[in-house]
Structure formats: C-alpha cells, structure tokens
Amino acid sequence: MKNELEAWKTFLEGRISEESRDFSGAIEKYKAALDLNPSNAHFRNALNNADQAASVKVKLISQNYDKIASKLVGKGDKPNVWIKELNDLVELSVNDVGLANLNAVAW
C-alpha cells in the first residue's frame, strides 16, 4: 500500500508539472509512478499524453528555428535580431507562448 500511495503522489506531481508545461518533468514523474505501479492505466495514459505534447512542442520550436534561420542568413544576418529570436525560442521552450492548442493535444 505504501508503494501505491507513493506512486499516486509521484503521478500527481507529474500532473502539476504537466499543467505548468514542464513536459520533461512530467514525463520523469510519470515514469517513476509507473515503476512503482506498472499496471496503472492513468499513469500510462498520462505518460503517453505528455510524450505527445512534448513532441509537438519540439516540432514547433524546430519549425520556428528553421523560419528564423532562413531569414537571418547571409546579408540578412543581424546578431541583435538573432539574439531576440533565439530568446523567444527559449521562452517558447519553457512557457506557453504560442502553444494555445497544446493542452488539447495532451488531454
């Protein structure tokens, strides 16, 4: 019973991470919860959903980087613009910026 309680506690910490858009933290917690209780369908579904949401976020960042890189090469290379755009991508990697529909993917 102690492992079951610890599994649920860990899972709930993962849900908090996911709602905070910390998908890597959520995935880590879900995996730990599954290690404690491998047969729990809630834990498995949450892990699958967080993996999917993280993949969407990575794809969005990659696509945005490609757009930025295509504009800022050669004569268009402006370090101050690069820095701003790259900082925006860092912000995107840790926050909801531009990810309005991501929660629909996850849940």
N, C-alpha and C positions, 0 to 999 in steps of 0.2 A: 504494500500500500504506500510505503514511503516513496518508492520509485515512481509510482503513478502520480502522486502529488507533486513530486519534483518535475516530472515530465510536463504536467499541466502548467506549473509555474513557468517553466522554460518556454513552453509554447506561448503563453500569454505575453511574456517578454518579447518574443518574436513578433507577435501581433502589434505590440506597441512600436517596435522598430519599423515594421512594415507601414503602419499608419503614419509614421514620421518620414516615410520614403527612404528609410535606410534598408534597402533590399538585401545588401550583403550581410548586415547584422541580423536581419530577419531569417535569412537562409541559414546562417550559422546556428541560430537558436532552434529553428525547426529541425535541423539535422540532429542537434543534441537531444531534442524531445523525442525524436524517432529512435534514437539509440536507446533511450530509456523505455520506450513503448513502441516497438516497430509495427504493431498491428493497428494503431490508432488512425482511422481514416481522416479525421480532422487535421492531424499533424501532416499526413502525407499530402492532402489536398492543398494545405497552406504552403507547403514547400514547393509544390508544382506551380502554384499561382505566383509565388514570389520569384521563382526562377523565370517564369514567363515575363513578369513585369520588369525584372532586371534586364532581360534580353531586349525588351522594347526600348528601355532607357539607353542601353548601349548602342542600339541601332540608330536611335535618334541623335545621339551625340556624334556617332560616326558620320552620319549623313550631313549634319551641320558642319563638322570639321571639313568634309570634302567641299562643301559650298564655300566656306571661308578660304580654304587653300586655293581653290580655283580662281578666286577674285584677287588674292593678295600675293600673286607670284610675279616675277619679272618686274616690269615697270610699275605694277600695282602694289609692290611690296612696300608697306608702310609699317614700321615696327610699332608705332603707337596704336595703330588700328589692330594689328595682330594681337597685341597685349590685351586690348579691350575685348576683342572677340574670344580669345582664349580664356580670359577671366569669366566671360559669360558662359562658356562651356563648363568651366569648373563649377560655377554656380548651378548650372543645369545638372551636373553630376551629383550634387548633394541636396538639391531642393526641387520643388515642384515646377519651377519656371518652365513654361512651355509644355507641361505634361498634364494638361487638364483631363485628358481621357485615360490616363494611365490607371487610375483606380478602377475604371470599368473593366480594364483588361485583367487586373488582379482579382477582382471579386465580381 
